[in-house]
Amino acid sequence: MTMEEALAVVQKIADAWNAFGQAMENVAQALQDMFRGLAESDELWPKRNGVPPKKYGMSLHRRVRSSPPRYQFVPVAPRNQPYQRRAF
């Protein structure tokens, strides 16, 4: 294989790769258009903007919920005590 033949093969591979990239770009664009059409469809999502705040008023305000106090006591482990058997 001569240098010209090798360059021709490399050029064909590069052209094929570019064609594949263009095809993938077209597929991605078609999918993007399809999903954008689904997301913006008024038939599928009639209430996509939600309920106005006036409808449910105070429920929008943040409330601090009281929680029960947590258990704070941590017993200290006894150290340096003699071994005591249980008397059964």
PyMOL Python script that loads the backbone (N, CA, C, O; Angstrom):
from pymol import cmd

cmd.read_pdbstr("""\
ATOM      1  N   MET A   1       0.849  -1.162   0.000  1.00  0.00           N
ATOM      2  CA  MET A   1       0.000   0.000   0.000  1.00  0.00           C
ATOM      3  C   MET A   1       0.906   1.240   0.000  1.00  0.00           C
ATOM      4  O   MET A   1       1.812   1.388   0.820  1.00  0.00           O
ATOM      5  N   THR A   2       0.620   2.092  -0.934  1.00  0.00           N
ATOM      6  CA  THR A   2       1.433   3.307  -1.045  1.00  0.00           C
ATOM      7  C   THR A   2       0.832   4.403  -0.173  1.00  0.00           C
ATOM      8  O   THR A   2      -0.256   4.255   0.383  1.00  0.00           O
ATOM      9  N   MET A   3       1.552   5.480  -0.072  1.00  0.00           N
ATOM     10  CA  MET A   3       1.108   6.595   0.753  1.00  0.00           C
ATOM     11  C   MET A   3      -0.182   7.207   0.223  1.00  0.00           C
ATOM     12  O   MET A   3      -1.041   7.608   1.008  1.00  0.00           O
ATOM     13  N   GLU A   4      -0.331   7.287  -1.111  1.00  0.00           N
ATOM     14  CA  GLU A   4      -1.549   7.861  -1.694  1.00  0.00           C
ATOM     15  C   GLU A   4      -2.759   6.989  -1.398  1.00  0.00           C
ATOM     16  O   GLU A   4      -3.839   7.498  -1.097  1.00  0.00           O
ATOM     17  N   GLU A   5      -2.577   5.667  -1.482  1.00  0.00           N
ATOM     18  CA  GLU A   5      -3.686   4.753  -1.182  1.00  0.00           C
ATOM     19  C   GLU A   5      -4.081   4.863   0.294  1.00  0.00           C
ATOM     20  O   GLU A   5      -5.267   4.864   0.621  1.00  0.00           O
ATOM     21  N   ALA A   6      -3.089   4.955   1.180  1.00  0.00           N
ATOM     22  CA  ALA A   6      -3.374   5.087   2.608  1.00  0.00           C
ATOM     23  C   ALA A   6      -4.129   6.394   2.886  1.00  0.00           C
ATOM     24  O   ALA A   6      -5.073   6.414   3.676  1.00  0.00           O
ATOM     25  N   LEU A   7      -3.708   7.478   2.235  1.00  0.00           N
ATOM     26  CA  LEU A   7      -4.401   8.751   2.422  1.00  0.00           C
ATOM     27  C   LEU A   7      -5.830   8.695   1.888  1.00  0.00           C
ATOM     28  O   LEU A   7      -6.746   9.277   2.470  1.00  0.00           O
ATOM     29  N   ALA A   8      -6.010   7.979   0.760  1.00  0.00           N
ATOM     30  CA  ALA A   8      -7.363   7.836   0.209  1.00  0.00           C
ATOM     31  C   ALA A   8      -8.248   7.056   1.171  1.00  0.00           C
ATOM     32  O   ALA A   8      -9.410   7.415   1.364  1.00  0.00           O
ATOM     33  N   VAL A   9      -7.718   5.986   1.782  1.00  0.00           N
ATOM     34  CA  VAL A   9      -8.495   5.193   2.746  1.00  0.00           C
ATOM     35  C   VAL A   9      -8.841   6.039   3.971  1.00  0.00           C
ATOM     36  O   VAL A   9      -9.972   6.010   4.456  1.00  0.00           O
ATOM     37  N   VAL A  10      -7.864   6.787   4.463  1.00  0.00           N
ATOM     38  CA  VAL A  10      -8.107   7.652   5.628  1.00  0.00           C
ATOM     39  C   VAL A  10      -9.156   8.704   5.299  1.00  0.00           C
ATOM     40  O   VAL A  10     -10.002   9.023   6.134  1.00  0.00           O
ATOM     41  N   GLN A  11      -9.104   9.246   4.077  1.00  0.00           N
ATOM     42  CA  GLN A  11     -10.091  10.254   3.666  1.00  0.00           C
ATOM     43  C   GLN A  11     -11.488   9.648   3.589  1.00  0.00           C
ATOM     44  O   GLN A  11     -12.464  10.290   3.978  1.00  0.00           O
ATOM     45  N   LYS A  12     -11.591   8.407   3.087  1.00  0.00           N
ATOM     46  CA  LYS A  12     -12.900   7.738   3.029  1.00  0.00           C
ATOM     47  C   LYS A  12     -13.441   7.489   4.435  1.00  0.00           C
ATOM     48  O   LYS A  12     -14.636   7.650   4.679  1.00  0.00           O
ATOM     49  N   ILE A  13     -12.565   7.098   5.355  1.00  0.00           N
ATOM     50  CA  ILE A  13     -13.001   6.868   6.743  1.00  0.00           C
ATOM     51  C   ILE A  13     -13.467   8.187   7.366  1.00  0.00           C
ATOM     52  O   ILE A  13     -14.480   8.228   8.064  1.00  0.00           O
ATOM     53  N   ALA A  14     -12.723   9.256   7.106  1.00  0.00           N
ATOM     54  CA  ALA A  14     -13.112  10.564   7.647  1.00  0.00           C
ATOM     55  C   ALA A  14     -14.444  11.013   7.071  1.00  0.00           C
ATOM     56  O   ALA A  14     -15.275  11.555   7.799  1.00  0.00           O
ATOM     57  N   ASP A  15     -14.666  10.796   5.768  1.00  0.00           N
ATOM     58  CA  ASP A  15     -15.939  11.176   5.150  1.00  0.00           C
ATOM     59  C   ASP A  15     -17.091  10.365   5.735  1.00  0.00           C
ATOM     60  O   ASP A  15     -18.162  10.903   6.015  1.00  0.00           O
ATOM     61  N   ALA A  16     -16.860   9.052   5.917  1.00  0.00           N
ATOM     62  CA  ALA A  16     -17.904   8.203   6.501  1.00  0.00           C
ATOM     63  C   ALA A  16     -18.224   8.651   7.930  1.00  0.00           C
ATOM     64  O   ALA A  16     -19.388   8.688   8.329  1.00  0.00           O
ATOM     65  N   TRP A  17     -17.189   8.987   8.689  1.00  0.00           N
ATOM     66  CA  TRP A  17     -17.401   9.431  10.071  1.00  0.00           C
ATOM     67  C   TRP A  17     -18.164  10.754  10.103  1.00  0.00           C
ATOM     68  O   TRP A  17     -19.037  10.939  10.950  1.00  0.00           O
ATOM     69  N   ASN A  18     -17.849  11.666   9.201  1.00  0.00           N
ATOM     70  CA  ASN A  18     -18.575  12.933   9.128  1.00  0.00           C
ATOM     71  C   ASN A  18     -20.035  12.718   8.737  1.00  0.00           C
ATOM     72  O   ASN A  18     -20.926  13.381   9.267  1.00  0.00           O
ATOM     73  N   ALA A  19     -20.280  11.784   7.802  1.00  0.00           N
ATOM     74  CA  ALA A  19     -21.659  11.479   7.406  1.00  0.00           C
ATOM     75  C   ALA A  19     -22.431  10.886   8.585  1.00  0.00           C
ATOM     76  O   ALA A  19     -23.600  11.208   8.794  1.00  0.00           O
ATOM     77  N   PHE A  20     -21.766  10.012   9.357  1.00  0.00           N
ATOM     78  CA  PHE A  20     -22.404   9.432  10.531  1.00  0.00           C
ATOM     79  C   PHE A  20     -22.727  10.518  11.563  1.00  0.00           C
ATOM     80  O   PHE A  20     -23.806  10.517  12.155  1.00  0.00           O
ATOM     81  N   GLY A  21     -21.797  11.430  11.770  1.00  0.00           N
ATOM     82  CA  GLY A  21     -22.032  12.531  12.702  1.00  0.00           C
ATOM     83  C   GLY A  21     -23.197  13.406  12.263  1.00  0.00           C
ATOM     84  O   GLY A  21     -23.999  13.839  13.091  1.00  0.00           O
ATOM     85  N   GLN A  22     -23.290  13.666  10.976  1.00  0.00           N
ATOM     86  CA  GLN A  22     -24.400  14.466  10.459  1.00  0.00           C
ATOM     87  C   GLN A  22     -25.729  13.741  10.647  1.00  0.00           C
ATOM     88  O   GLN A  22     -26.734  14.359  10.998  1.00  0.00           O
ATOM     89  N   ALA A  23     -25.730  12.421  10.411  1.00  0.00           N
ATOM     90  CA  ALA A  23     -26.957  11.638  10.604  1.00  0.00           C
ATOM     91  C   ALA A  23     -27.379  11.662  12.072  1.00  0.00           C
ATOM     92  O   ALA A  23     -28.565  11.805  12.369  1.00  0.00           O
ATOM     93  N   MET A  24     -26.420  11.524  12.995  1.00  0.00           N
ATOM     94  CA  MET A  24     -26.739  11.558  14.426  1.00  0.00           C
ATOM     95  C   MET A  24     -27.253  12.936  14.832  1.00  0.00           C
ATOM     96  O   MET A  24     -28.142  13.045  15.676  1.00  0.00           O
ATOM     97  N   GLU A  25     -26.700  13.978  14.239  1.00  0.00           N
ATOM     98  CA  GLU A  25     -27.178  15.329  14.533  1.00  0.00           C
ATOM     99  C   GLU A  25     -28.620  15.503  14.073  1.00  0.00           C
ATOM    100  O   GLU A  25     -29.426  16.124  14.767  1.00  0.00           O
ATOM    101  N   ASN A  26     -28.947  14.959  12.907  1.00  0.00           N
ATOM    102  CA  ASN A  26     -30.330  15.028  12.406  1.00  0.00           C
ATOM    103  C   ASN A  26     -31.281  14.257  13.305  1.00  0.00           C
ATOM    104  O   ASN A  26     -32.390  14.716  13.581  1.00  0.00           O
ATOM    105  N   VAL A  27     -30.845  13.073  13.769  1.00  0.00           N
ATOM    106  CA  VAL A  27     -31.682  12.273  14.674  1.00  0.00           C
ATOM    107  C   VAL A  27     -31.903  13.030  15.983  1.00  0.00           C
ATOM    108  O   VAL A  27     -33.023  13.080  16.490  1.00  0.00           O
ATOM    109  N   ALA A  28     -30.841  13.615  16.527  1.00  0.00           N
ATOM    110  CA  ALA A  28     -30.965  14.359  17.782  1.00  0.00           C
ATOM    111  C   ALA A  28     -31.899  15.554  17.616  1.00  0.00           C
ATOM    112  O   ALA A  28     -32.688  15.849  18.513  1.00  0.00           O
ATOM    113  N   GLN A  29     -31.819  16.235  16.498  1.00  0.00           N
ATOM    114  CA  GLN A  29     -32.698  17.378  16.249  1.00  0.00           C
ATOM    115  C   GLN A  29     -34.152  16.931  16.138  1.00  0.00           C
ATOM    116  O   GLN A  29     -35.049  17.598  16.654  1.00  0.00           O
ATOM    117  N   ALA A  30     -34.388  15.796  15.463  1.00  0.00           N
ATOM    118  CA  ALA A  30     -35.752  15.286  15.336  1.00  0.00           C
ATOM    119  C   ALA A  30     -36.313  14.898  16.701  1.00  0.00           C
ATOM    120  O   ALA A  30     -37.471  15.192  16.999  1.00  0.00           O
ATOM    121  N   LEU A  31     -35.503  14.238  17.536  1.00  0.00           N
ATOM    122  CA  LEU A  31     -35.960  13.876  18.875  1.00  0.00           C
ATOM    123  C   LEU A  31     -36.225  15.112  19.728  1.00  0.00           C
ATOM    124  O   LEU A  31     -37.194  15.152  20.487  1.00  0.00           O
ATOM    125  N   GLN A  32     -35.374  16.109  19.603  1.00  0.00           N
ATOM    126  CA  GLN A  32     -35.558  17.343  20.366  1.00  0.00           C
ATOM    127  C   GLN A  32     -36.866  18.022  19.963  1.00  0.00           C
ATOM    128  O   GLN A  32     -37.618  18.484  20.821  1.00  0.00           O
ATOM    129  N   ASP A  33     -37.135  18.082  18.673  1.00  0.00           N
ATOM    130  CA  ASP A  33     -38.378  18.689  18.201  1.00  0.00           C
ATOM    131  C   ASP A  33     -39.587  17.895  18.681  1.00  0.00           C
ATOM    132  O   ASP A  33     -40.598  18.477  19.073  1.00  0.00           O
ATOM    133  N   MET A  34     -39.486  16.560  18.652  1.00  0.00           N
ATOM    134  CA  MET A  34     -40.605  15.721  19.079  1.00  0.00           C
ATOM    135  C   MET A  34     -40.903  15.930  20.562  1.00  0.00           C
ATOM    136  O   MET A  34     -42.057  16.136  20.937  1.00  0.00           O
ATOM    137  N   PHE A  35     -39.860  15.877  21.416  1.00  0.00           N
ATOM    138  CA  PHE A  35     -40.087  16.015  22.848  1.00  0.00           C
ATOM    139  C   PHE A  35     -40.496  17.441  23.227  1.00  0.00           C
ATOM    140  O   PHE A  35     -41.266  17.632  24.168  1.00  0.00           O
ATOM    141  N   ARG A  36     -39.994  18.431  22.510  1.00  0.00           N
ATOM    142  CA  ARG A  36     -40.429  19.798  22.769  1.00  0.00           C
ATOM    143  C   ARG A  36     -41.909  19.942  22.422  1.00  0.00           C
ATOM    144  O   ARG A  36     -42.658  20.606  23.138  1.00  0.00           O
ATOM    145  N   GLY A  37     -42.324  19.316  21.319  1.00  0.00           N
ATOM    146  CA  GLY A  37     -43.741  19.355  20.952  1.00  0.00           C
ATOM    147  C   GLY A  37     -44.611  18.670  21.988  1.00  0.00           C
ATOM    148  O   GLY A  37     -45.714  19.135  22.276  1.00  0.00           O
ATOM    149  N   LEU A  38     -44.125  17.562  22.555  1.00  0.00           N
ATOM    150  CA  LEU A  38     -44.889  16.888  23.604  1.00  0.00           C
ATOM    151  C   LEU A  38     -44.958  17.724  24.872  1.00  0.00           C
ATOM    152  O   LEU A  38     -46.003  17.784  25.521  1.00  0.00           O
ATOM    153  N   ALA A  39     -43.860  18.364  25.227  1.00  0.00           N
ATOM    154  CA  ALA A  39     -43.829  19.133  26.471  1.00  0.00           C
ATOM    155  C   ALA A  39     -44.677  20.394  26.373  1.00  0.00           C
ATOM    156  O   ALA A  39     -45.241  20.840  27.373  1.00  0.00           O
ATOM    157  N   GLU A  40     -44.773  20.965  25.195  1.00  0.00           N
ATOM    158  CA  GLU A  40     -45.520  22.210  25.033  1.00  0.00           C
ATOM    159  C   GLU A  40     -46.964  21.987  24.591  1.00  0.00           C
ATOM    160  O   GLU A  40     -47.676  22.943  24.284  1.00  0.00           O
ATOM    161  N   SER A  41     -47.395  20.736  24.558  1.00  0.00           N
ATOM    162  CA  SER A  41     -48.742  20.423  24.097  1.00  0.00           C
ATOM    163  C   SER A  41     -49.774  20.833  25.150  1.00  0.00           C
ATOM    164  O   SER A  41     -49.674  20.438  26.311  1.00  0.00           O
ATOM    165  N   ASP A  42     -50.753  21.618  24.741  1.00  0.00           N
ATOM    166  CA  ASP A  42     -51.823  22.013  25.657  1.00  0.00           C
ATOM    167  C   ASP A  42     -52.807  20.869  25.892  1.00  0.00           C
ATOM    168  O   ASP A  42     -53.478  20.837  26.924  1.00  0.00           O
ATOM    169  N   GLU A  43     -52.900  19.938  24.956  1.00  0.00           N
ATOM    170  CA  GLU A  43     -53.809  18.807  25.129  1.00  0.00           C
ATOM    171  C   GLU A  43     -53.325  17.876  26.232  1.00  0.00           C
ATOM    172  O   GLU A  43     -54.128  17.361  27.010  1.00  0.00           O
ATOM    173  N   LEU A  44     -52.011  17.657  26.300  1.00  0.00           N
ATOM    174  CA  LEU A  44     -51.475  16.754  27.316  1.00  0.00           C
ATOM    175  C   LEU A  44     -51.323  17.432  28.674  1.00  0.00           C
ATOM    176  O   LEU A  44     -51.506  16.784  29.704  1.00  0.00           O
ATOM    177  N   TRP A  45     -50.996  18.707  28.697  1.00  0.00           N
ATOM    178  CA  TRP A  45     -50.714  19.418  29.940  1.00  0.00           C
ATOM    179  C   TRP A  45     -51.590  20.680  30.024  1.00  0.00           C
ATOM    180  O   TRP A  45     -51.081  21.789  29.863  1.00  0.00           O
ATOM    181  N   PRO A  46     -52.892  20.526  30.274  1.00  0.00           N
ATOM    182  CA  PRO A  46     -53.747  21.717  30.300  1.00  0.00           C
ATOM    183  C   PRO A  46     -53.457  22.645  31.478  1.00  0.00           C
ATOM    184  O   PRO A  46     -53.655  23.855  31.368  1.00  0.00           O
ATOM    185  N   LYS A  47     -52.988  22.097  32.613  1.00  0.00           N
ATOM    186  CA  LYS A  47     -52.718  22.927  33.795  1.00  0.00           C
ATOM    187  C   LYS A  47     -51.235  22.965  34.109  1.00  0.00           C
ATOM    188  O   LYS A  47     -50.851  22.889  35.276  1.00  0.00           O
ATOM    189  N   ARG A  48     -50.397  23.082  33.096  1.00  0.00           N
ATOM    190  CA  ARG A  48     -48.956  23.005  33.343  1.00  0.00           C
ATOM    191  C   ARG A  48     -48.413  24.218  34.081  1.00  0.00           C
ATOM    192  O   ARG A  48     -47.350  24.142  34.697  1.00  0.00           O
ATOM    193  N   ASN A  49     -49.131  25.336  34.028  1.00  0.00           N
ATOM    194  CA  ASN A  49     -48.677  26.518  34.757  1.00  0.00           C
ATOM    195  C   ASN A  49     -49.086  26.471  36.222  1.00  0.00           C
ATOM    196  O   ASN A  49     -48.664  27.325  37.003  1.00  0.00           O
ATOM    197  N   GLY A  50     -49.886  25.508  36.606  1.00  0.00           N
ATOM    198  CA  GLY A  50     -50.251  25.322  38.000  1.00  0.00           C
ATOM    199  C   GLY A  50     -51.425  26.172  38.430  1.00  0.00           C
ATOM    200  O   GLY A  50     -52.066  26.845  37.623  1.00  0.00           O
ATOM    201  N   VAL A  51     -51.688  26.121  39.719  1.00  0.00           N
ATOM    202  CA  VAL A  51     -52.790  26.861  40.316  1.00  0.00           C
ATOM    203  C   VAL A  51     -52.237  28.192  40.808  1.00  0.00           C
ATOM    204  O   VAL A  51     -51.161  28.214  41.405  1.00  0.00           O
ATOM    205  N   PRO A  52     -52.930  29.294  40.579  1.00  0.00           N
ATOM    206  CA  PRO A  52     -52.423  30.585  41.045  1.00  0.00           C
ATOM    207  C   PRO A  52     -52.382  30.646  42.571  1.00  0.00           C
ATOM    208  O   PRO A  52     -53.195  30.003  43.236  1.00  0.00           O
ATOM    209  N   PRO A  53     -51.448  31.411  43.131  1.00  0.00           N
ATOM    210  CA  PRO A  53     -51.317  31.475  44.587  1.00  0.00           C
ATOM    211  C   PRO A  53     -52.567  31.969  45.288  1.00  0.00           C
ATOM    212  O   PRO A  53     -52.801  31.619  46.445  1.00  0.00           O
ATOM    213  N   LYS A  54     -53.373  32.771  44.619  1.00  0.00           N
ATOM    214  CA  LYS A  54     -54.594  33.277  45.239  1.00  0.00           C
ATOM    215  C   LYS A  54     -55.533  32.142  45.614  1.00  0.00           C
ATOM    216  O   LYS A  54     -56.301  32.266  46.568  1.00  0.00           O
ATOM    217  N   LYS A  55     -55.481  31.022  44.870  1.00  0.00           N
ATOM    218  CA  LYS A  55     -56.376  29.895  45.123  1.00  0.00           C
ATOM    219  C   LYS A  55     -56.090  29.231  46.460  1.00  0.00           C
ATOM    220  O   LYS A  55     -57.013  28.772  47.134  1.00  0.00           O
ATOM    221  N   TYR A  56     -54.819  29.173  46.853  1.00  0.00           N
ATOM    222  CA  TYR A  56     -54.514  28.445  48.083  1.00  0.00           C
ATOM    223  C   TYR A  56     -53.709  29.276  49.057  1.00  0.00           C
ATOM    224  O   TYR A  56     -53.124  28.722  49.988  1.00  0.00           O
ATOM    225  N   GLY A  57     -53.656  30.580  48.879  1.00  0.00           N
ATOM    226  CA  GLY A  57     -53.160  31.588  49.793  1.00  0.00           C
ATOM    227  C   GLY A  57     -52.090  31.221  50.796  1.00  0.00           C
ATOM    228  O   GLY A  57     -50.912  31.149  50.445  1.00  0.00           O
ATOM    229  N   MET A  58     -52.479  30.986  52.044  1.00  0.00           N
ATOM    230  CA  MET A  58     -51.522  30.836  53.135  1.00  0.00           C
ATOM    231  C   MET A  58     -50.690  29.574  53.006  1.00  0.00           C
ATOM    232  O   MET A  58     -49.663  29.458  53.675  1.00  0.00           O
ATOM    233  N   SER A  59     -51.083  28.646  52.192  1.00  0.00           N
ATOM    234  CA  SER A  59     -50.302  27.417  52.076  1.00  0.00           C
ATOM    235  C   SER A  59     -48.957  27.671  51.397  1.00  0.00           C
ATOM    236  O   SER A  59     -48.067  26.821  51.441  1.00  0.00           O
ATOM    237  N   LEU A  60     -48.808  28.841  50.769  1.00  0.00           N
ATOM    238  CA  LEU A  60     -47.524  29.166  50.162  1.00  0.00           C
ATOM    239  C   LEU A  60     -46.513  29.633  51.199  1.00  0.00           C
ATOM    240  O   LEU A  60     -45.307  29.534  50.972  1.00  0.00           O
ATOM    241  N   HIS A  61     -46.987  30.142  52.338  1.00  0.00           N
ATOM    242  CA  HIS A  61     -46.082  30.668  53.348  1.00  0.00           C
ATOM    243  C   HIS A  61     -45.347  29.530  54.039  1.00  0.00           C
ATOM    244  O   HIS A  61     -45.909  28.473  54.326  1.00  0.00           O
ATOM    245  N   ARG A  62     -44.093  29.780  54.289  1.00  0.00           N
ATOM    246  CA  ARG A  62     -43.276  28.766  54.948  1.00  0.00           C
ATOM    247  C   ARG A  62     -43.626  28.724  56.425  1.00  0.00           C
ATOM    248  O   ARG A  62     -43.685  29.758  57.091  1.00  0.00           O
ATOM    249  N   ARG A  63     -43.858  27.510  56.931  1.00  0.00           N
ATOM    250  CA  ARG A  63     -44.146  27.319  58.341  1.00  0.00           C
ATOM    251  C   ARG A  63     -43.008  26.561  58.988  1.00  0.00           C
ATOM    252  O   ARG A  63     -42.478  25.603  58.426  1.00  0.00           O
ATOM    253  N   VAL A  64     -42.644  26.999  60.168  1.00  0.00           N
ATOM    254  CA  VAL A  64     -41.628  26.282  60.931  1.00  0.00           C
ATOM    255  C   VAL A  64     -42.352  25.258  61.781  1.00  0.00           C
ATOM    256  O   VAL A  64     -43.168  25.614  62.631  1.00  0.00           O
ATOM    257  N   ARG A  65     -42.064  24.017  61.561  1.00  0.00           N
ATOM    258  CA  ARG A  65     -42.735  22.959  62.314  1.00  0.00           C
ATOM    259  C   ARG A  65     -41.915  22.611  63.547  1.00  0.00           C
ATOM    260  O   ARG A  65     -40.704  22.400  63.479  1.00  0.00           O
ATOM    261  N   SER A  66     -42.610  22.559  64.669  1.00  0.00           N
ATOM    262  CA  SER A  66     -41.896  22.238  65.894  1.00  0.00           C
ATOM    263  C   SER A  66     -41.618  20.738  65.923  1.00  0.00           C
ATOM    264  O   SER A  66     -42.460  19.923  65.546  1.00  0.00           O
ATOM    265  N   SER A  67     -40.434  20.402  66.375  1.00  0.00           N
ATOM    266  CA  SER A  67     -40.071  19.000  66.480  1.00  0.00           C
ATOM    267  C   SER A  67     -39.797  18.685  67.940  1.00  0.00           C
ATOM    268  O   SER A  67     -39.363  19.560  68.689  1.00  0.00           O
ATOM    269  N   PRO A  68     -40.041  17.462  68.352  1.00  0.00           N
ATOM    270  CA  PRO A  68     -39.779  17.116  69.757  1.00  0.00           C
ATOM    271  C   PRO A  68     -38.291  17.217  70.053  1.00  0.00           C
ATOM    272  O   PRO A  68     -37.461  16.998  69.172  1.00  0.00           O
ATOM    273  N   PRO A  69     -37.956  17.550  71.298  1.00  0.00           N
ATOM    274  CA  PRO A  69     -36.528  17.660  71.623  1.00  0.00           C
ATOM    275  C   PRO A  69     -35.824  16.320  71.461  1.00  0.00           C
ATOM    276  O   PRO A  69     -36.386  15.262  71.746  1.00  0.00           O
ATOM    277  N   ARG A  70     -34.612  16.389  71.009  1.00  0.00           N
ATOM    278  CA  ARG A  70     -33.859  15.155  70.790  1.00  0.00           C
ATOM    279  C   ARG A  70     -33.229  14.681  72.092  1.00  0.00           C
ATOM    280  O   ARG A  70     -33.010  15.467  73.013  1.00  0.00           O
ATOM    281  N   TYR A  71     -32.947  13.418  72.155  1.00  0.00           N
ATOM    282  CA  TYR A  71     -32.353  12.820  73.340  1.00  0.00           C
ATOM    283  C   TYR A  71     -30.901  13.250  73.428  1.00  0.00           C
ATOM    284  O   TYR A  71     -30.117  12.970  72.521  1.00  0.00           O
ATOM    285  N   GLN A  72     -30.521  13.945  74.535  1.00  0.00           N
ATOM    286  CA  GLN A  72     -29.197  14.532  74.651  1.00  0.00           C
ATOM    287  C   GLN A  72     -28.254  13.736  75.547  1.00  0.00           C
ATOM    288  O   GLN A  72     -27.038  13.830  75.379  1.00  0.00           O
ATOM    289  N   PHE A  73     -28.775  12.958  76.489  1.00  0.00           N
ATOM    290  CA  PHE A  73     -27.933  12.310  77.495  1.00  0.00           C
ATOM    291  C   PHE A  73     -27.117  11.182  76.877  1.00  0.00           C
ATOM    292  O   PHE A  73     -27.658  10.303  76.206  1.00  0.00           O
ATOM    293  N   VAL A  74     -25.819  11.220  77.110  1.00  0.00           N
ATOM    294  CA  VAL A  74     -24.925  10.151  76.676  1.00  0.00           C
ATOM    295  C   VAL A  74     -24.229   9.633  77.928  1.00  0.00           C
ATOM    296  O   VAL A  74     -23.420  10.357  78.508  1.00  0.00           O
ATOM    297  N   PRO A  75     -24.513   8.398  78.370  1.00  0.00           N
ATOM    298  CA  PRO A  75     -23.906   7.905  79.606  1.00  0.00           C
ATOM    299  C   PRO A  75     -22.406   7.686  79.435  1.00  0.00           C
ATOM    300  O   PRO A  75     -21.933   7.278  78.374  1.00  0.00           O
ATOM    301  N   VAL A  76     -21.687   7.965  80.492  1.00  0.00           N
ATOM    302  CA  VAL A  76     -20.249   7.774  80.477  1.00  0.00           C
ATOM    303  C   VAL A  76     -19.963   6.318  80.806  1.00  0.00           C
ATOM    304  O   VAL A  76     -20.530   5.775  81.755  1.00  0.00           O
ATOM    305  N   ALA A  77     -19.105   5.689  80.046  1.00  0.00           N
ATOM    306  CA  ALA A  77     -18.779   4.288  80.295  1.00  0.00           C
ATOM    307  C   ALA A  77     -17.904   4.187  81.541  1.00  0.00           C
ATOM    308  O   ALA A  77     -16.917   4.913  81.651  1.00  0.00           O
ATOM    309  N   PRO A  78     -18.246   3.294  82.492  1.00  0.00           N
ATOM    310  CA  PRO A  78     -17.418   3.153  83.697  1.00  0.00           C
ATOM    311  C   PRO A  78     -16.059   2.546  83.358  1.00  0.00           C
ATOM    312  O   PRO A  78     -15.967   1.620  82.552  1.00  0.00           O
ATOM    313  N   ARG A  79     -15.016   3.071  83.973  1.00  0.00           N
ATOM    314  CA  ARG A  79     -13.663   2.585  83.695  1.00  0.00           C
ATOM    315  C   ARG A  79     -12.976   2.159  84.991  1.00  0.00           C
ATOM    316  O   ARG A  79     -13.296   2.645  86.076  1.00  0.00           O
ATOM    317  N   ASN A  80     -12.037   1.248  84.846  1.00  0.00           N
ATOM    318  CA  ASN A  80     -11.175   0.805  85.941  1.00  0.00           C
ATOM    319  C   ASN A  80     -11.964   0.317  87.152  1.00  0.00           C
ATOM    320  O   ASN A  80     -11.669   0.701  88.284  1.00  0.00           O
ATOM    321  N   GLN A  81     -12.962  -0.527  86.916  1.00  0.00           N
ATOM    322  CA  GLN A  81     -13.712  -1.118  88.015  1.00  0.00           C
ATOM    323  C   GLN A  81     -13.394  -2.603  88.069  1.00  0.00           C
ATOM    324  O   GLN A  81     -13.121  -3.217  87.038  1.00  0.00           O
ATOM    325  N   PRO A  82     -13.428  -3.189  89.272  1.00  0.00           N
ATOM    326  CA  PRO A  82     -13.118  -4.607  89.388  1.00  0.00           C
ATOM    327  C   PRO A  82     -14.191  -5.480  88.746  1.00  0.00           C
ATOM    328  O   PRO A  82     -15.355  -5.090  88.652  1.00  0.00           O
ATOM    329  N   TYR A  83     -13.778  -6.672  88.305  1.00  0.00           N
ATOM    330  CA  TYR A  83     -14.700  -7.618  87.698  1.00  0.00           C
ATOM    331  C   TYR A  83     -15.606  -8.192  88.762  1.00  0.00           C
ATOM    332  O   TYR A  83     -15.136  -8.671  89.794  1.00  0.00           O
ATOM    333  N   GLN A  84     -16.926  -8.146  88.512  1.00  0.00           N
ATOM    334  CA  GLN A  84     -17.865  -8.717  89.442  1.00  0.00           C
ATOM    335  C   GLN A  84     -18.743  -9.711  88.710  1.00  0.00           C
ATOM    336  O   GLN A  84     -19.414  -9.381  87.731  1.00  0.00           O
ATOM    337  N   ARG A  85     -18.721 -10.981  89.228  1.00  0.00           N
ATOM    338  CA  ARG A  85     -19.588 -11.974  88.644  1.00  0.00           C
ATOM    339  C   ARG A  85     -20.998 -11.795  89.142  1.00  0.00           C
ATOM    340  O   ARG A  85     -21.225 -11.244  90.219  1.00  0.00           O
ATOM    341  N   ARG A  86     -21.930 -12.256  88.368  1.00  0.00           N
ATOM    342  CA  ARG A  86     -23.305 -12.245  88.825  1.00  0.00           C
ATOM    343  C   ARG A  86     -23.526 -13.436  89.741  1.00  0.00           C
ATOM    344  O   ARG A  86     -22.973 -14.514  89.521  1.00  0.00           O
ATOM    345  N   ALA A  87     -24.310 -13.242  90.734  1.00  0.00           N
ATOM    346  CA  ALA A  87     -24.629 -14.340  91.655  1.00  0.00           C
ATOM    347  C   ALA A  87     -25.993 -14.908  91.246  1.00  0.00           C
ATOM    348  O   ALA A  87     -27.045 -14.341  91.541  1.00  0.00           O
ATOM    349  N   PHE A  88     -25.930 -16.038  90.561  1.00  0.00           N
ATOM    350  CA  PHE A  88     -27.175 -16.664  90.142  1.00  0.00           C
ATOM    351  C   PHE A  88     -27.545 -17.763  91.103  1.00  0.00           C
ATOM    352  O   PHE A  88     -28.571 -18.420  90.925  1.00  0.00           O
TER     353      PHE A  88
END
""", "prot")
cmd.dss("prot")
cmd.show_as("cartoon", "prot")
cmd.util.cbc("prot")
cmd.orient("prot")
